[in-house]
Amino acid sequence: MDLMGLKCECGECNVCKSRERMRREREENPERVRARDRARYQRDKEKRRAAMDAYQATPAGREAHNVASRRWAKANYPKRRAHIIVSNALRSGKLVQGPCEVCGAAKVHAHHDDYTKPLEVRWLCPEHHAQHHMGGVI
């Protein structure tokens, strides 16, 4: 990890000492580091979102987003195909959106357990969908 763009391997300067201290802390107490990172993320969320939105508004930001989107779609073809099929089925009425199967919320995502069966979806609210992907059993 480089602090402020400085690259040094001497082991004596403040940059190297700080880098070593952070490495040791990550090894010795990873939960504390994760908790601090989560707190920092929550604290800075609005500022980061504003910065991302401002970047997206620039031509370079839009192009970077488009490139990343195309790369993701190419690398995740079965997922993208399933998303398109669900979108088309919802629009045509072949598939009807239901409430979250856990809490009954109306705002839901279509979750695929198997992308080879694109119309077999589970309706989960954003919170339960994220929980499911983080290893929660739903």
C-alpha positions as CSV (number, residue, x, y, z in Angstrom):
1,M,0.0,0.0,0.0
2,D,1.4,3.4,-1.0
3,L,0.6,6.3,1.2
4,M,0.0,9.6,-0.7
5,G,1.5,8.0,-3.8
6,L,4.9,7.6,-2.2
7,K,6.8,4.4,-2.9
8,C,9.5,3.5,-0.5
9,E,11.0,0.2,0.7
10,C,13.6,1.5,3.2
11,G,11.8,0.3,6.4
12,E,13.0,3.4,8.2
13,C,10.9,6.4,7.0
14,N,7.4,7.3,8.3
15,V,5.8,6.0,5.1
16,C,7.4,2.6,5.6
17,K,6.7,2.5,9.4
18,S,3.0,3.4,8.8
19,R,2.7,0.8,6.1
20,E,4.2,-1.8,8.4
21,R,1.9,-0.8,11.3
22,M,-1.2,-1.1,9.0
23,R,-0.1,-4.5,7.8
24,R,0.5,-5.8,11.3
25,E,-2.9,-4.4,12.5
26,R,-4.7,-6.2,9.6
27,E,-3.0,-9.5,10.5
28,E,-3.5,-9.2,14.3
29,N,-7.0,-7.8,14.4
30,P,-8.8,-8.1,11.0
31,E,-12.3,-7.7,12.6
32,R,-11.4,-4.4,14.1
33,V,-10.0,-3.2,10.7
34,R,-13.2,-4.4,9.0
35,A,-15.4,-2.6,11.5
36,R,-13.4,0.6,11.0
37,D,-13.6,0.3,7.2
38,R,-17.4,-0.3,7.4
39,A,-17.8,2.8,9.7
40,R,-15.7,4.9,7.3
41,Y,-17.7,3.7,4.3
42,Q,-21.0,4.6,6.1
43,R,-19.5,8.0,7.2
44,D,-18.3,8.9,3.7
45,K,-21.1,7.3,1.7
46,E,-22.8,10.6,0.6
47,K,-19.5,12.3,-0.3
48,R,-18.4,9.3,-2.3
49,R,-21.8,9.0,-4.0
50,A,-21.6,12.7,-5.0
51,A,-18.1,12.3,-6.4
52,M,-19.1,9.2,-8.4
53,D,-22.2,11.0,-9.7
54,A,-20.1,14.0,-10.8
55,Y,-17.6,11.7,-12.5
56,Q,-20.5,9.9,-14.3
57,A,-21.7,13.2,-15.6
58,T,-18.4,13.8,-17.5
59,P,-17.9,12.3,-21.0
60,A,-14.9,10.3,-19.6
61,G,-17.0,8.9,-16.8
62,R,-19.8,7.9,-19.1
63,E,-17.4,6.1,-21.4
64,A,-15.6,4.4,-18.5
65,H,-19.0,3.2,-17.2
66,N,-20.0,2.0,-20.7
67,V,-16.7,0.1,-21.1
68,A,-17.0,-1.5,-17.7
69,S,-20.6,-2.5,-18.4
70,R,-19.7,-4.1,-21.8
71,R,-16.8,-5.9,-20.2
72,W,-19.1,-7.3,-17.4
73,A,-21.8,-8.3,-19.9
74,K,-19.2,-10.2,-22.0
75,A,-17.7,-11.9,-18.9
76,N,-21.1,-12.8,-17.4
77,Y,-23.0,-13.8,-20.5
78,P,-25.4,-16.3,-18.8
79,K,-26.3,-13.8,-16.1
80,R,-26.9,-11.0,-18.5
81,R,-29.0,-13.3,-20.8
82,A,-31.1,-14.3,-17.8
83,H,-31.6,-10.6,-16.8
84,I,-32.7,-9.7,-20.3
85,I,-35.1,-12.7,-20.4
86,V,-36.7,-11.7,-17.1
87,S,-37.0,-8.1,-18.2
88,N,-38.7,-9.1,-21.4
89,A,-41.0,-11.6,-19.6
90,L,-42.1,-8.9,-17.1
91,R,-42.8,-6.4,-19.8
92,S,-44.8,-9.0,-21.8
93,G,-46.7,-10.2,-18.8
94,K,-45.3,-13.8,-18.9
95,L,-43.8,-13.2,-15.5
96,V,-45.4,-11.3,-12.7
97,Q,-43.4,-9.6,-10.0
98,G,-44.3,-10.7,-6.5
99,P,-43.5,-9.4,-3.0
100,C,-40.3,-10.4,-1.2
101,E,-40.6,-14.0,-0.2
102,V,-39.1,-13.2,3.2
103,C,-40.6,-10.0,4.4
104,G,-43.3,-9.2,1.9
105,A,-41.8,-5.9,0.7
106,A,-43.1,-4.6,-2.6
107,K,-39.7,-3.3,-3.9
108,V,-37.9,-6.5,-5.0
109,H,-35.2,-8.0,-7.2
110,A,-35.4,-11.1,-9.2
111,H,-32.9,-13.6,-7.8
112,H,-31.7,-16.5,-9.9
113,D,-30.5,-19.7,-8.1
114,D,-29.7,-21.1,-11.6
115,Y,-29.0,-18.9,-14.6
116,T,-29.8,-21.7,-17.0
117,K,-33.4,-21.5,-15.8
118,P,-33.9,-17.7,-16.4
119,L,-37.7,-17.6,-15.6
120,E,-37.3,-19.5,-12.3
121,V,-36.7,-16.5,-10.0
122,R,-37.1,-15.7,-6.3
123,W,-38.4,-12.3,-5.4
124,L,-36.2,-10.7,-2.7
125,C,-36.1,-7.2,-1.4
126,P,-32.7,-5.5,-1.7
127,E,-31.8,-6.2,1.9
128,H,-32.7,-9.9,1.8
129,H,-31.1,-10.2,-1.6
130,A,-27.8,-8.8,-0.3
131,Q,-28.1,-10.9,2.8
132,H,-28.5,-14.0,0.6
133,H,-25.4,-13.2,-1.4
134,M,-23.4,-12.6,1.8
135,G,-24.1,-16.2,2.8
136,G,-27.3,-15.8,4.7
137,V,-29.7,-18.7,4.3
138,I,-33.0,-17.6,2.9
